[in-house]
Amino acid sequence: MAREFTAQMSMRRGRWRLYVVLLNTSERWPEYGFGSAVPTFTERAEAFSVLGFEPVPGAEWTWTEDSENPDDPASPVALIAAVRVRSRVGVGA
C-alpha cells in the first residue's frame, strides 16, 4: 500500500520548488525545481511523476500566506502551496 505524505511548493531565490515532506525519517526530501512563473497543474503532475509520487485522488491544493519575517508587518509575503500525495508503486518512500 502506498504511503501518504504532504507535498509543498514555495518560491526560493526567485524560483518555485516542489518538495515532499518526509517526516520522522533521515531521508532527504525529494525536490523538484521550476522557473519563476507559478508552475501549471500539468507541470506539477509531471514533477510528481519524476519524483515517484502522485496526488491522492480527490486531493486539492491549498495556499497559505506566510511572512519572511513574522515580527515585521512590512516583510515580503511568502506563498506556500500544499497537497496530499502518495508514493507510486515501486517507490520505497
C-alpha positions in Angstrom: 0.0 0.0 0.0 1.3 3.5 -0.9 2.2 5.8 1.9 0.8 9.3 2.0 2.7 12.5 2.6 2.3 16.2 2.3 3.9 17.9 -0.7 4.6 21.6 -0.6 5.5 24.2 -3.2 7.1 27.5 -2.4 9.3 30.2 -4.0 13.0 30.3 -3.0 15.6 32.6 -4.5 13.1 33.7 -7.2 12.3 30.1 -8.3 9.5 27.8 -7.4 10.3 24.4 -5.9 8.2 21.4 -5.1 9.2 19.1 -2.3 7.7 16.1 -0.5 7.8 16.3 3.3 9.2 13.1 4.7 8.7 13.5 8.5 10.2 11.1 11.0 12.9 10.0 8.6 16.5 10.8 7.9 15.9 10.6 4.2 16.5 13.7 2.0 13.2 15.2 1.0 12.5 14.7 -2.8 12.6 18.1 -4.5 11.9 19.5 -8.0 12.8 23.0 -9.2 10.9 25.2 -11.6 11.4 28.7 -13.1 10.0 32.0 -11.7 6.4 31.5 -13.1 3.9 29.6 -10.9 4.0 26.0 -12.3 0.9 24.8 -14.0 -1.1 21.9 -12.8 0.4 19.8 -15.6 3.9 20.8 -14.8 3.3 19.9 -11.1 1.9 16.5 -12.1 5.0 15.8 -14.3 7.3 16.8 -11.4 5.5 14.4 -9.0 5.9 11.7 -11.6 9.7 12.3 -11.8 9.9 12.2 -8.0 7.8 9.0 -7.8 4.7 10.4 -6.3 1.2 11.3 -7.3 -1.6 13.4 -5.7 -4.0 11.4 -3.6 -7.3 11.0 -5.5 -9.6 14.0 -4.7 -6.8 16.0 -3.0 -6.9 19.7 -3.6 -4.1 22.3 -3.4 -4.3 24.7 -0.5 -2.4 28.0 -0.4 -1.1 29.7 2.7 0.3 33.2 3.1 3.3 33.5 5.4 5.9 36.1 6.1 9.6 36.0 5.7 10.0 37.8 9.0 6.9 37.3 11.3 8.0 40.2 13.5 7.9 42.8 10.6 4.5 43.6 9.1 6.2 45.1 6.1 8.1 41.8 5.4 7.6 40.2 2.0 4.9 37.7 1.7 5.8 34.0 1.1 3.2 31.8 -0.5 3.2 28.1 0.3 1.0 25.6 -1.5 0.3 22.1 -0.2 -1.4 18.9 -1.3 -1.5 15.3 -0.1 0.4 12.9 -2.2 1.2 9.2 -2.2 4.2 7.2 -3.3 3.7 5.3 -6.5 4.0 1.6 -6.7 7.7 0.6 -6.6 8.8 3.7 -4.7 10.4 2.9 -1.4 9.2 6.0 0.4 
